[in-house]
Amino acid sequence: MARHWRAWFLVSCAALAAVLTQAASSAQGGAQFWVRAFEDRNGNGVRDSGEPLLMSGIAVHLRDADGVIIQTALLDDSPNAAQGLIGFFDLEPGTYTALITSPEFEATTPNEVTRTVEAGGVPTVVEFGAQRIEFTPPAPERAPGLFGLPIVLGEREQVGRVALGLFGAAVVICIMIALGMLVYLAVLRPRYRAELREARAGQTGEFRPL
């Protein structure tokens, strides 16, 4: 656990050093506004030990006190992306709002942060936490109707009617089969046997009275 905390402390120091280095190289007196993004895996809104910095997939729109977007920056294009940092430099002292958006991550911290920056002071750095949006493929479409037939069922009453119709059709088919068997046994089968006996008698030369 101590190793994790030391690693997190070293990474934080490196990120802060990057900010200070950029501050030293910027024009004198220019204010700065920084956003540092991290993957908030447990969703508690705080960067805990083991939670990595984000290096892509984040956009920041910087608005002035009048609500006008004056700059837009992508984490993918940031020279400090390895530290999860997006920076805005040479700002006039005043109040600014960072609007943070992402198509890949869902914010776990406020995605609109307002800060007042001062020229020549310590650069303003705000933390932005987010969780990766898991892609769920759409469910396959089911064929409409009942058993693949173009029958749309909406209510229980309709289901009952369809079931009753199918049962009635099955009963009618069974009755027709039974009637066919009775006709065969009562009429067709005796006639067939009689014709068969006559045919056999003709083959053996048996005398048949007129």
Backbone torsions as a table, in degrees:
resi	resn	phi	psi	omega
1	MET	NA	-41.1	179.9
2	ALA	-62.8	-37.2	179.2
3	ARG	-63.2	-41.3	179.6
4	HIS	-61.7	-43.3	-179.7
5	TRP	-65.3	-38.7	178.1
6	ARG	-64.6	-41.1	179.2
7	ALA	-63.7	-42.6	179.2
8	TRP	-64.1	-39.1	179.3
9	PHE	-64.8	-41.2	-179.5
10	LEU	-66.5	-39.9	178.4
11	VAL	-65.0	-41.6	178.8
12	SER	-62.6	-41.6	178.2
13	CYS	-63.5	-39.3	179.2
14	ALA	-64.6	-41.0	178.6
15	ALA	-64.3	-42.7	178.9
16	LEU	-65.2	-36.6	177.9
17	ALA	-64.2	-37.6	178.1
18	ALA	-63.2	-40.5	178.2
19	VAL	-63.6	-46.0	-178.5
20	LEU	-65.6	-36.3	177.9
21	THR	-64.5	-43.2	177.6
22	GLN	-64.2	-35.0	179.0
23	ALA	-65.4	-38.5	-179.0
24	ALA	-68.9	-30.9	-177.8
25	SER	-85.9	-11.4	-179.1
26	SER	-79.7	170.7	179.7
27	ALA	-63.0	146.8	-177.7
28	GLN	-67.5	136.1	177.1
29	GLY	86.4	-8.4	-179.4
30	GLY	-78.5	134.4	177.5
31	ALA	-82.4	157.7	-177.9
32	GLN	-132.5	148.3	178.4
33	PHE	-134.0	120.5	-177.0
34	TRP	-118.6	147.1	172.5
35	VAL	-124.4	127.0	176.6
36	ARG	-113.9	122.3	-175.5
37	ALA	-103.8	139.4	177.3
38	PHE	-139.4	157.9	179.2
39	GLU	-86.8	109.6	-177.2
40	ASP	-88.6	83.1	-171.6
41	ARG	-65.9	-34.0	179.8
42	ASN	-93.8	-3.2	173.4
43	GLY	70.0	23.2	-177.7
44	ASN	-92.4	2.2	177.3
45	GLY	78.8	6.9	-179.4
46	VAL	-131.2	140.2	177.9
47	ARG	-78.5	111.8	179.6
48	ASP	-96.2	170.2	178.2
49	SER	-61.4	133.5	179.4
50	GLY	92.6	-9.6	178.9
51	GLU	-87.5	119.7	-171.9
52	PRO	-78.7	159.9	172.6
53	LEU	-77.9	148.9	175.8
54	LEU	-87.6	143.2	-178.2
55	MET	-122.0	3.7	179.1
56	SER	-165.0	169.7	173.9
57	GLY	82.5	11.3	-178.1
58	ILE	-124.3	137.6	174.3
59	ALA	-125.1	142.4	-179.9
60	VAL	-126.2	126.6	175.7
61	HIS	-108.9	122.6	-177.0
62	LEU	-98.9	122.4	179.4
63	ARG	-110.8	145.9	177.5
64	ASP	-87.0	-173.3	-176.4
65	ALA	-64.2	-21.3	179.1
66	ASP	-88.9	1.5	179.4
67	GLY	83.5	10.4	-179.9
68	VAL	-90.8	130.9	177.1
69	ILE	-74.0	116.9	-176.6
70	ILE	-102.8	-23.2	178.4
71	GLN	-150.1	152.0	174.5
72	THR	-136.4	136.3	-178.5
73	ALA	-138.9	146.1	177.7
74	LEU	-108.0	139.5	177.6
75	LEU	-64.3	-32.4	179.8
76	ASP	-59.3	-33.0	-176.3
77	ASP	-97.3	-0.3	-176.4
78	SER	-73.8	134.9	175.6
79	PRO	-68.0	-13.3	178.4
80	ASN	-110.6	28.8	-178.3
81	ALA	-62.1	-31.3	180.0
82	ALA	-62.7	-24.7	176.6
83	GLN	-98.9	8.7	179.6
84	GLY	69.6	23.9	-170.4
85	LEU	-109.4	136.7	168.6
86	ILE	-121.1	127.4	-175.2
87	GLY	-123.7	148.3	173.7
88	PHE	-122.7	128.6	-171.7
89	PHE	-119.0	169.4	175.1
90	ASP	54.7	39.7	179.7
91	LEU	-86.1	148.3	171.7
92	GLU	-71.2	142.0	177.0
93	PRO	-56.3	137.5	-179.8
94	GLY	159.2	-164.5	-177.4
95	THR	-103.3	131.6	-178.9
96	TYR	-132.7	153.1	177.8
97	THR	-123.9	128.0	177.0
98	ALA	-96.7	118.5	174.7
99	LEU	-100.7	114.7	-172.4
100	ILE	-107.2	126.9	-178.9
101	THR	-130.3	159.0	178.1
102	SER	-164.0	132.7	173.7
103	PRO	-83.1	-10.1	-174.7
104	GLU	-107.1	-18.8	-174.5
105	PHE	-130.2	148.4	175.8
106	GLU	-106.2	128.4	-174.3
107	ALA	-66.8	137.9	171.5
108	THR	-110.4	-5.3	173.3
109	THR	-122.4	165.8	178.9
110	PRO	-55.4	134.9	179.5
111	ASN	-92.5	2.7	170.9
112	GLU	-126.4	118.2	-176.4
113	VAL	-127.0	126.6	-179.9
114	THR	-109.9	130.5	178.9
115	ARG	-139.7	154.5	173.5
116	THR	-103.6	123.6	-176.8
117	VAL	-109.0	150.6	-179.2
118	GLU	-125.0	147.4	179.2
119	ALA	-72.5	137.4	176.1
120	GLY	74.7	0.6	179.8
121	GLY	-92.9	-171.2	177.4
122	VAL	-69.0	131.2	-179.5
123	PRO	-56.7	140.8	178.6
124	THR	-81.6	125.4	-179.7
125	VAL	-125.8	124.1	176.8
126	VAL	-114.1	146.9	-179.3
127	GLU	-97.1	136.9	177.0
128	PHE	-127.1	118.1	178.2
129	GLY	-105.2	147.3	-178.2
130	ALA	-155.2	156.3	176.0
131	GLN	-115.6	144.0	-178.5
132	ARG	-67.8	136.0	178.5
133	ILE	-81.7	121.0	179.5
134	GLU	-82.6	129.6	-179.9
135	PHE	-84.0	127.1	177.7
136	THR	-111.7	116.8	-179.2
137	PRO	-64.8	146.0	-179.9
138	PRO	-65.2	146.3	179.1
139	ALA	-69.3	143.4	179.2
140	PRO	-63.0	143.0	-179.5
141	GLU	-72.8	137.4	178.0
142	ARG	-89.9	145.7	178.0
143	ALA	-66.5	133.4	-179.6
144	PRO	-68.2	154.6	174.3
145	GLY	97.6	-173.1	-177.2
146	LEU	-108.9	122.5	-179.1
147	PHE	55.5	35.4	179.7
148	GLY	81.2	-3.2	178.5
149	LEU	-86.7	152.9	-179.5
150	PRO	-74.9	59.5	178.6
151	ILE	-120.8	115.6	-179.1
152	VAL	-97.0	125.9	-178.8
153	LEU	-107.4	123.9	-178.2
154	GLY	-113.7	-37.7	-175.4
155	GLU	-128.3	167.0	-179.9
156	ARG	-65.1	-33.3	179.9
157	GLU	-62.7	-40.5	178.3
158	GLN	-66.4	-39.1	176.8
159	VAL	-60.7	-43.4	178.9
160	GLY	-62.7	-39.9	179.8
161	ARG	-65.3	-42.5	178.9
162	VAL	-64.4	-44.0	179.4
163	ALA	-62.2	-42.2	179.6
164	LEU	-64.9	-38.8	178.0
165	GLY	-63.8	-42.5	177.8
166	LEU	-64.6	-39.9	178.7
167	PHE	-65.1	-42.7	178.8
168	GLY	-62.1	-40.2	178.8
169	ALA	-64.4	-39.0	178.5
170	ALA	-64.9	-40.6	178.9
171	VAL	-63.3	-44.5	179.3
172	VAL	-61.4	-41.7	178.9
173	ILE	-62.7	-42.0	179.4
174	CYS	-64.0	-41.5	179.4
175	ILE	-63.5	-42.0	179.3
176	MET	-63.6	-39.4	177.9
177	ILE	-64.8	-42.3	179.8
178	ALA	-64.2	-42.8	178.5
179	LEU	-63.4	-40.0	178.1
180	GLY	-62.1	-39.9	177.6
181	MET	-64.7	-40.2	179.9
182	LEU	-64.8	-43.5	178.3
183	VAL	-62.3	-40.3	179.4
184	TYR	-64.6	-45.8	-177.4
185	LEU	-69.6	-36.4	-174.4
186	ALA	-85.8	-30.9	-172.0
187	VAL	-120.1	-57.3	-171.1
188	LEU	-71.8	-39.2	-176.3
189	ARG	-66.7	-47.4	176.9
190	PRO	-59.7	-40.8	-179.9
191	ARG	-65.4	-39.0	179.5
192	TYR	-65.2	-40.8	179.0
193	ARG	-65.4	-39.8	179.9
194	ALA	-64.6	-43.4	178.4
195	GLU	-64.2	-34.4	179.3
196	LEU	-68.0	-39.0	178.4
197	ARG	-65.7	-40.9	178.7
198	GLU	-62.9	-40.4	179.8
199	ALA	-65.5	-37.9	179.1
200	ARG	-68.9	-38.6	179.2
201	ALA	-64.3	-38.2	178.3
202	GLY	-65.8	-32.6	179.8
203	GLN	-74.1	-30.2	-177.1
204	THR	-92.3	-2.8	179.3
205	GLY	78.1	17.6	-179.7
206	GLU	-68.2	137.7	-179.8
207	PHE	-73.3	131.9	176.9
208	ARG	-120.1	122.3	-178.7
209	PRO	-66.6	148.1	177.3
210	LEU	-75.9	NA	NA
